[in-house]
Amino acid sequence: MKLLVTTSPHIRSSLSLHKVMYTVILCLLPALFWGVYYFHIRALFLLITCSLSTVVTEVIFKKVRRKPVSIGDGSALLTGVLLAMVLPPYLPLWMAALGGFIAISLGKEVFGGLGYNIFNPALLGRAFLMASFPVQLTTWGIPARASWVSVDAITQATPLATTLPKFSGNGIYPLQKLLFGLHPGSMGEVFSIGLIVGGLILIALRIADFRIPLAAILTLTILSSVFYFTGKNYPSPAFHLLAGGFLLGAFFMATDPVTTPYTKKGRWVFGVGMGALIVFIRLFGGYPEGVMYSILIMNSFTPLINRLTRPLPLGGKK
């Protein structure tokens, strides 16, 4: 008879890391399929390039650090998929590959690998590309000709750029275009219905916690309603919810368990901060979109939020 002494926790779960990662990817498939269908072959090339870049970069860094290669857990693949989804579909592929390299190297491996990173790797990769190639990262288009061999694209502004009053917009945009993904934008952000369905499945499976998305949705709705009823051509709350990358960010990026608070109260705080930052950046900032910066900023506050919202130990003093 042997006595096995192990450290906590002793609770076992049927969920594993690779199951979680691949389930998230499966929930992203509706938005991915529509992005590839709508933007055609270039969107597919973008997805493949980002995915290969992140996976290969992780293999290289694991070899250099003499750590076990763990690409089978799906974390690097998910980072590449998310990065592709937040990039313009007609971005030069070498820039996409560079973004994947930065996402894994600076966003993950320099901190010690999965579980130690401070910022969302995919958003960090996009932030690097935004700082390095602002023109290419703000050049959008829609396919002018349906061809799987080549695509002729028409350059157009995104709904945020044409609707926000700070860019001389009138605050009005057809919501059905936002719902069904019939507008310029990032490859994986345009199909709102697909993102909503995938996000709700994640929450139903308890892979994503509902607190951050719900807090972000409520905060964004309340704040945008306040400005909307001022009569100064500010967009409606429905527009803010469906436009840009809010749905992708709220359901699939802000729910990352590594870079967001682990306490229940902290997740409410994170979601409120995210929603408020998005509204103020969109309406008064220099950029039309604020999802990426709002999540990265709140990522930096996560350690402080965890500390301030840590549950009181049983019998401890307040």
PADO-813196 format. One record per residue (C-alpha): x, y negated, z negated; residue in three letters. Coordinates in nm, 4 decimals, padded with zeros to 6 digits, always signed. Each point is the difference from the previous one (the first is absolute). Last residue first. Layout:
{node {X; Y; Z}; Ala}
...
END
This chain:
{node {-01.1525; -04.3259; -00.6719}; Lys}
{node {+00.1325; +00.2516; -00.2513}; Lys}
{node {+00.0279; +00.3706; +00.0814}; Gly}
{node {-00.2205; +00.2732; -00.1425}; Gly}
{node {-00.0533; +00.1637; +00.3364}; Leu}
{node {+00.2355; -00.1676; +00.2452}; Pro}
{node {-00.1313; -00.3250; +00.1547}; Leu}
{node {-00.0506; +00.0323; +00.3755}; Pro}
{node {+00.2502; -00.1877; +00.2182}; Arg}
{node {-00.1643; -00.3019; +00.1610}; Thr}
{node {+00.2788; -00.2528; -00.0581}; Leu}
{node {+00.2835; +00.2393; +00.0834}; Arg}
{node {-00.1656; +00.1457; +00.3072}; Asn}
{node {-00.0800; -00.3489; +00.1268}; Ile}
{node {+00.3628; -00.1043; -00.0493}; Leu}
{node {+00.1292; +00.3036; +00.1889}; Pro}
{node {-00.2594; -00.0594; +00.2791}; Thr}
{node {+00.0794; -00.3684; +00.0537}; Phe}
{node {+00.2364; +00.0650; +00.2932}; Ser}
{node {-00.2583; +00.2274; +00.1611}; Asn}
{node {-00.2507; -00.2881; -00.0328}; Met}
{node {+00.2212; -00.2131; +00.2222}; Ile}
{node {+00.0428; +00.2849; +00.2489}; Leu}
{node {-00.3761; +00.0599; +00.0094}; Ile}
{node {-00.0858; -00.3680; +00.0519}; Ser}
{node {+00.2759; -00.0455; +00.2573}; Tyr}
{node {-00.1282; +00.2789; +00.2244}; Met}
{node {-00.3663; -00.0964; -00.0350}; Val}
{node {+00.0474; -00.3719; +00.0667}; Gly}
{node {-00.0896; -00.0542; +00.3637}; Glu}
{node {-00.0290; -00.3266; +00.1956}; Pro}
{node {+00.3414; -00.1186; -00.1196}; Tyr}
{node {+00.0857; -00.3519; -00.1188}; Gly}
{node {-00.2175; +00.0276; -00.3074}; Gly}
{node {-00.3291; -00.1781; -00.0764}; Phe}
{node {-00.2892; +00.2222; +00.1052}; Leu}
{node {+00.1716; +00.3313; +00.0648}; Arg}
{node {+00.2598; -00.0401; -00.2758}; Ile}
{node {-00.2658; -00.1064; -00.2520}; Phe}
{node {-00.2376; +00.2841; +00.0840}; Val}
{node {+00.2688; +00.2694; +00.0078}; Ile}
{node {+00.1515; -00.1172; -00.3294}; Leu}
{node {-00.3353; +00.0251; -00.1766}; Ala}
{node {-00.0677; +00.3528; +00.1241}; Gly}
{node {+00.3450; +00.1272; -00.0995}; Met}
{node {-00.0128; -00.1592; -00.3434}; Gly}
{node {-00.3412; +00.1512; -00.0705}; Val}
{node {+00.1154; +00.3407; +00.1202}; Gly}
{node {+00.3148; -00.0032; -00.2138}; Phe}
{node {-00.1920; -00.1118; -00.3093}; Val}
{node {-00.2538; +00.2805; +00.0466}; Trp}
{node {+00.2870; +00.2432; +00.0449}; Arg}
{node {+00.1619; -00.1241; -00.3177}; Gly}
{node {-00.3120; +00.0692; -00.2014}; Lys}
{node {+00.0083; +00.3624; +00.1138}; Lys}
{node {+00.3710; +00.0384; -00.0710}; Thr}
{node {+00.2407; +00.1417; +00.2598}; Tyr}
{node {+00.0597; -00.3312; +00.1704}; Pro}
{node {+00.0936; -00.0050; +00.3717}; Thr}
{node {+00.3262; +00.0867; +00.1776}; Thr}
{node {+00.0110; +00.3745; -00.0655}; Val}
{node {-00.3725; +00.0812; -00.0012}; Pro}
{node {-00.0581; -00.1518; +00.3472}; Asp}
{node {-00.3572; -00.1289; -00.0219}; Thr}
{node {+00.0941; -00.3426; +00.1392}; Ala}
{node {+00.1118; +00.1667; +00.3203}; Met}
{node {-00.2837; +00.2293; +00.1151}; Phe}
{node {-00.3331; -00.1405; -00.1160}; Phe}
{node {+00.0709; -00.3701; -00.0555}; Ala}
{node {+00.2688; -00.0408; +00.2650}; Gly}
{node {-00.1834; +00.1820; +00.2775}; Leu}
{node {-00.3225; -00.1829; -00.0839}; Leu}
{node {+00.1684; -00.3412; -00.0208}; Phe}
{node {+00.2122; +00.0323; +00.3137}; Gly}
{node {-00.1548; -00.2688; +00.2137}; Gly}
{node {-00.3732; -00.0579; +00.0045}; Ala}
{node {-00.2671; +00.2179; -00.1614}; Leu}
{node {-00.0090; -00.1328; -00.3566}; Leu}
{node {+00.0786; -00.3594; +00.0924}; His}
{node {-00.2705; +00.0018; +00.2683}; Phe}
{node {-00.2564; +00.1380; -00.2443}; Ala}
{node {+00.0893; -00.2765; -00.2477}; Pro}
{node {-00.0930; -00.2604; +00.2640}; Ser}
{node {+00.2589; -00.2155; +00.1717}; Pro}
{node {+00.0673; -00.3606; -00.1149}; Tyr}
{node {-00.1644; -00.2571; +00.2247}; Asn}
{node {+00.0010; -00.2740; -00.2671}; Lys}
{node {-00.3530; +00.0579; -00.1330}; Gly}
{node {+00.1059; +00.0525; -00.3619}; Thr}
{node {-00.1974; +00.3247; +00.0030}; Phe}
{node {+00.2835; +00.1914; +00.1653}; Tyr}
{node {+00.2573; -00.1199; -00.2545}; Phe}
{node {-00.1876; +00.1503; -00.2939}; Val}
{node {-00.0906; +00.3079; +00.2036}; Ser}
{node {+00.3701; +00.0559; +00.0811}; Ser}
{node {+00.0746; +00.0048; -00.3723}; Leu}
{node {-00.2794; +00.2422; -00.0888}; Ile}
{node {+00.0577; +00.2400; +00.2889}; Thr}
{node {+00.3796; +00.0059; -00.0392}; Leu}
{node {-00.0307; +00.0653; -00.3714}; Thr}
{node {-00.2632; +00.2727; +00.0434}; Leu}
{node {+00.1929; +00.1762; +00.2766}; Ile}
{node {+00.3331; -00.0203; -00.1848}; Ala}
{node {-00.1538; +00.1316; -00.3240}; Ala}
{node {-00.1700; +00.2839; +00.1877}; Leu}
{node {+00.3143; +00.0939; +00.1915}; Pro}
{node {+00.2130; -00.0047; -00.3201}; Ile}
{node {-00.2481; +00.1839; -00.2214}; Arg}
{node {-00.1017; +00.2825; +00.2333}; Phe}
{node {+00.3085; +00.2121; -00.0675}; Asp}
{node {+00.1337; +00.1802; +00.3058}; Ala}
{node {+00.0502; +00.3766; +00.0077}; Ile}
{node {-00.3235; +00.0412; -00.1883}; Arg}
{node {-00.1523; +00.2040; +00.2863}; Leu}
{node {-00.2905; -00.2476; +00.0111}; Ala}
{node {+00.2486; -00.2892; -00.0012}; Ile}
{node {+00.1933; +00.1397; +00.2947}; Leu}
{node {-00.3257; +00.0734; +00.1831}; Ile}
{node {-00.1128; -00.3583; -00.0589}; Leu}
{node {+00.3227; -00.1282; +00.1539}; Gly}
{node {-00.0334; +00.2177; +00.3092}; Gly}
{node {-00.3588; -00.1114; +00.0619}; Val}
{node {+00.0847; -00.3672; -00.0553}; Ile}
{node {+00.3089; +00.0217; +00.2207}; Leu}
{node {-00.1929; +00.1656; +00.2844}; Gly}
{node {-00.2761; -00.2606; -00.0178}; Ile}
{node {+00.2503; -00.2864; +00.0033}; Ser}
{node {+00.1753; +00.1023; +00.3224}; Phe}
{node {+00.2455; -00.2881; +00.0548}; Val}
{node {+00.2644; +00.0735; -00.2632}; Glu}
{node {+00.1877; +00.2965; +00.1429}; Gly}
{node {+00.1555; -00.1526; +00.3118}; Met}
{node {+00.0338; -00.3508; -00.1356}; Ser}
{node {-00.2351; -00.2546; +00.1491}; Gly}
{node {-00.1904; -00.1015; +00.3086}; Pro}
{node {-00.3760; +00.0685; +00.0063}; His}
{node {-00.2493; +00.2775; +00.0622}; Leu}
{node {+00.0563; +00.1994; -00.3201}; Gly}
{node {-00.3580; +00.1165; -00.0616}; Phe}
{node {-00.0642; -00.1908; -00.3220}; Leu}
{node {+00.2003; -00.3066; +00.0968}; Leu}
{node {-00.1718; -00.0296; +00.3358}; Lys}
{node {-00.3366; +00.0424; -00.1721}; Gln}
{node {+00.0862; -00.2907; -00.2300}; Leu}
{node {-00.0013; -00.2501; +00.2847}; Pro}
{node {+00.2178; -00.2951; -00.1137}; Tyr}
{node {-00.0986; -00.3351; -00.1515}; Ile}
{node {+00.2176; -00.2170; -00.2253}; Gly}
{node {+00.0244; -00.2864; +00.2500}; Asn}
{node {+00.3696; +00.0384; +00.0674}; Gly}
{node {+00.2421; -00.2941; +00.0162}; Ser}
{node {+00.2926; +00.2091; -00.1317}; Phe}
{node {-00.0626; -00.1168; -00.3586}; Lys}
{node {-00.3691; +00.0719; +00.0695}; Pro}
{node {+00.0593; +00.3784; +00.0175}; Leu}
{node {-00.1775; +00.1644; +00.2946}; Thr}
{node {+00.2473; +00.0225; +00.2887}; Thr}
{node {+00.3077; +00.1023; -00.2001}; Ala}
{node {-00.1964; +00.2369; -00.2230}; Leu}
{node {-00.1694; +00.1644; +00.2985}; Pro}
{node {+00.3407; +00.0730; +00.1562}; Thr}
{node {+00.1307; -00.2096; +00.2877}; Ala}
{node {+00.0213; +00.1446; +00.3477}; Gln}
{node {+00.2695; +00.1281; +00.2323}; Thr}
{node {-00.1438; +00.2155; +00.2796}; Ile}
{node {+00.1674; +00.3371; +00.0310}; Ala}
{node {+00.0764; +00.2065; +00.3094}; Asp}
{node {+00.0488; +00.3534; -00.1187}; Val}
{node {+00.1899; +00.2819; +00.1632}; Ser}
{node {-00.0539; +00.3710; +00.0511}; Val}
{node {-00.3024; +00.0456; -00.2239}; Trp}
{node {-00.1935; -00.2655; +00.1894}; Ser}
{node {-00.2966; -00.2116; -00.0997}; Ala}
{node {+00.0853; -00.3452; +00.1358}; Arg}
{node {+00.0080; -00.3346; -00.1776}; Ala}
{node {+00.1000; +00.1516; -00.3320}; Pro}
{node {-00.0303; -00.2424; -00.2926}; Ile}
{node {+00.2748; -00.2223; -00.1306}; Gly}
{node {+00.1813; -00.1427; -00.2966}; Trp}
{node {+00.3204; -00.1984; -00.0414}; Thr}
{node {+00.0526; -00.0856; -00.3671}; Thr}
{node {+00.2615; +00.2657; -00.0767}; Leu}
{node {+00.1821; -00.0740; +00.3280}; Gln}
{node {+00.0283; -00.3694; -00.0856}; Val}
{node {+00.0966; +00.0567; -00.3646}; Pro}
{node {+00.2888; +00.2370; +00.0794}; Phe}
{node {+00.2304; +00.0070; -00.3034}; Ser}
{node {-00.2318; -00.1191; -00.2782}; Ala}
{node {-00.2975; +00.1956; +00.1313}; Met}
{node {+00.2188; +00.3047; +00.0624}; Leu}
{node {+00.1216; -00.0055; -00.3593}; Phe}
{node {-00.3566; -00.0460; -00.1276}; Ala}
{node {-00.1092; +00.2967; +00.2121}; Arg}
{node {+00.2634; +00.2223; -00.1564}; Gly}
{node {-00.0966; -00.1208; -00.3476}; Leu}
{node {-00.3627; +00.0744; +00.0831}; Leu}
{node {+00.0853; +00.3581; +00.0935}; Ala}
{node {+00.2187; +00.0473; -00.3085}; Pro}
{node {-00.2549; -00.1238; -00.2575}; Asn}
{node {+00.2177; -00.1761; -00.2526}; Phe}
{node {+00.1614; +00.1166; -00.3240}; Ile}
{node {+00.1444; +00.3323; +00.1113}; Asn}
{node {+00.0746; +00.2587; -00.2670}; Tyr}
{node {-00.2597; +00.2679; +00.0721}; Gly}
{node {+00.1467; +00.1030; +00.3337}; Leu}
{node {+00.3668; -00.0796; +00.0338}; Gly}
{node {+00.2604; -00.1557; -00.2264}; Gly}
{node {-00.0662; -00.3721; +00.0418}; Phe}
{node {+00.2261; -00.0188; +00.3042}; Val}
{node {-00.1991; +00.2886; +00.1519}; Glu}
{node {-00.3441; -00.1624; +00.0046}; Lys}
{node {-00.0576; -00.3434; +00.1466}; Gly}
{node {+00.3541; -00.0793; +00.1045}; Leu}
{node {+00.0789; +00.3279; +00.1792}; Ser}
{node {-00.3494; +00.1331; +00.0678}; Ile}
{node {-00.1778; -00.3162; +00.1158}; Ala}
{node {+00.3187; -00.1419; +00.1531}; Ile}
{node {+00.0398; +00.3000; +00.2315}; Phe}
{node {-00.3671; -00.0060; +00.0933}; Gly}
{node {+00.0215; -00.3700; +00.0832}; Gly}
{node {+00.3023; +00.0631; +00.2189}; Leu}
{node {-00.1946; +00.2677; +00.1891}; Ala}
{node {-00.2884; -00.2443; +00.0519}; Ala}
{node {+00.2442; -00.2614; +00.1276}; Met}
{node {+00.1427; +00.2543; +00.2450}; Trp}
{node {-00.3537; +00.0732; +00.1147}; Leu}
{node {-00.0721; -00.3511; +00.1183}; Pro}
{node {-00.3341; -00.1047; -00.1555}; Leu}
{node {-00.2992; +00.0696; +00.2246}; Tyr}
{node {-00.2242; +00.1460; -00.2710}; Pro}
{node {+00.0659; -00.2852; -00.2453}; Pro}
{node {+00.1137; +00.1582; -00.3281}; Leu}
{node {-00.2072; +00.0912; -00.3076}; Val}
{node {-00.0973; +00.3500; +00.1160}; Met}
{node {+00.3537; +00.0874; +00.1057}; Ala}
{node {+00.1235; -00.0697; -00.3527}; Leu}
{node {-00.2748; +00.2145; -00.1499}; Leu}
{node {+00.0933; +00.2947; +00.2220}; Val}
{node {+00.3710; -00.0388; -00.0749}; Gly}
{node {-00.0611; -00.0152; -00.3741}; Thr}
{node {-00.2254; +00.3056; +00.0232}; Leu}
{node {+00.2765; +00.1917; +00.1781}; Leu}
{node {+00.2504; -00.0955; -00.2686}; Ala}
{node {-00.2364; +00.1174; -00.2747}; Ser}
{node {-00.0932; +00.3253; +00.1744}; Gly}
{node {+00.1350; +00.2354; -00.2676}; Asp}
{node {+00.1823; +00.1923; +00.2734}; Gly}
{node {+00.2485; -00.2840; +00.0395}; Ile}
{node {+00.1639; +00.1111; -00.3236}; Ser}
{node {+00.3652; +00.0430; +00.0897}; Val}
{node {+00.1751; +00.0928; -00.3234}; Pro}
{node {+00.2392; -00.2721; -00.1177}; Lys}
{node {+00.3609; -00.0435; +00.1009}; Arg}
{node {-00.0373; -00.3794; +00.0149}; Arg}
{node {+00.1204; -00.0042; +00.3606}; Val}
{node {-00.2166; +00.2998; +00.0881}; Lys}
{node {-00.3061; -00.1510; -00.1669}; Lys}
{node {+00.0672; -00.3286; +00.1780}; Phe}
{node {+00.0199; +00.1677; +00.3410}; Ile}
{node {-00.3153; +00.2066; -00.0544}; Val}
{node {-00.1911; -00.3082; -00.1167}; Glu}
{node {+00.1077; -00.1956; +00.3068}; Thr}
{node {-00.1091; +00.2838; +00.2298}; Val}
{node {-00.3471; +00.0097; -00.1577}; Val}
{node {-00.0460; -00.3789; +00.0060}; Thr}
{node {+00.1170; -00.0401; +00.3598}; Ser}
{node {-00.1948; +00.2979; +00.1299}; Leu}
{node {-00.3239; -00.1350; -00.1464}; Ser}
{node {+00.0600; -00.3540; +00.1251}; Cys}
{node {+00.0794; +00.1182; +00.3522}; Thr}
{node {-00.2903; +00.2449; +00.0210}; Ile}
{node {-00.2539; -00.2616; -00.1106}; Leu}
{node {+00.1389; -00.2639; +00.2374}; Leu}
{node {-00.0007; +00.2459; +00.2891}; Phe}
{node {-00.3659; +00.0782; -00.0699}; Leu}
{node {-00.0838; -00.3705; -00.0135}; Ala}
{node {+00.1810; -00.0528; +00.3289}; Arg}
{node {-00.1999; +00.2792; +00.1633}; Ile}
{node {-00.3451; -00.1487; -00.0492}; His}
{node {-00.0997; -00.3076; -00.2048}; Phe}
{node {-00.3619; +00.1100; -00.0534}; Tyr}
{node {+00.0486; +00.3778; -00.0078}; Tyr}
{node {+00.3194; -00.0167; -00.2077}; Val}
{node {-00.1586; -00.2399; -00.2472}; Gly}
{node {-00.3219; +00.2042; -00.0083}; Trp}
{node {+00.1864; +00.3186; -00.0787}; Phe}
{node {+00.2004; -00.1719; -00.2719}; Leu}
{node {-00.3067; -00.1534; -00.1685}; Ala}
{node {-00.1735; +00.3381; -00.0095}; Pro}
{node {+00.3273; +00.1779; -00.0969}; Leu}
{node {+00.0769; -00.2039; -00.3129}; Leu}
{node {-00.1863; +00.2432; -00.2261}; Cys}
{node {+00.2166; +00.2812; +00.1376}; Leu}
{node {+00.3132; -00.1998; -00.0834}; Ile}
{node {-00.1235; -00.0484; -00.3567}; Val}
{node {-00.0654; +00.3734; -00.0264}; Thr}
{node {+00.3514; +00.0640; +00.1301}; Tyr}
{node {+00.1534; -00.2066; -00.2773}; Met}
{node {-00.2165; +00.1425; -00.2790}; Val}
{node {+00.0542; +00.3600; +00.1048}; Lys}
{node {+00.3747; -00.0613; +00.0319}; His}
{node {+00.0194; -00.1335; -00.3538}; Leu}
{node {-00.2043; +00.2782; -00.1552}; Ser}
{node {-00.3590; +00.0142; -00.1158}; Leu}
{node {-00.1192; +00.3174; -00.1681}; Ser}
{node {+00.0873; -00.1528; -00.3343}; Ser}
{node {+00.1781; +00.1368; -00.3047}; Arg}
{node {+00.0003; -00.1652; -00.3407}; Ile}
{node {+00.3185; +00.0699; -00.1921}; His}
{node {+00.1449; -00.3487; +00.0194}; Pro}
{node {+00.2326; +00.0379; -00.1772}; Ser}
{node {+00.3396; +00.1583; -00.0441}; Thr}
{node {+00.0598; +00.3728; +00.0075}; Thr}
{node {+00.0780; +00.2673; -00.2568}; Val}
{node {-00.0462; +00.3562; +00.1182}; Leu}
{node {-00.0079; +00.2636; -00.2735}; Leu}
{node {+00.0848; +00.3425; +00.1374}; Lys}
{node {-00.1406; +00.3353; -00.1103}; Met}
END
